Amino acid sequence: RSDNARPKLKKSVENIEDYDVVFLGYPTWWYGAPMAVLSFIEENNLSGKQVYLFCSHGTGGLAESVGDIESVLPKSTELSEDIFDAGEDETLSSEQDIVNWLEKLEF
């Protein structure tokens, strides 16, 4: 992270161009988005897509993760401001919260 490294991903998404909506989930990692998530964004063209973030985290909350992601997204990407996040003590009991979030987003 301190070197701004981008790990090479072992798998890629086939036909990403066929998707209009992308749900991008990640854990915060040292108060930011994991470098592999940034690799994913840079390796996949998300231009013109609606992107929804969901995140698990410890005590630092979302920290700088959203800003990290925004910094590598193409400008034409629509990043939803409605982000689902769950702290480490909430993850096992968050199923209904996730369902409510998806319903709010009309999915």
Summary of the structure (lengths in Angstrom):
residues: 107
radius of gyration: 14.0
end to end distance: 33.8
largest distance: 39.1
contacts: 257
relative contact order: 0.18
helix: 31%
strand: 21%
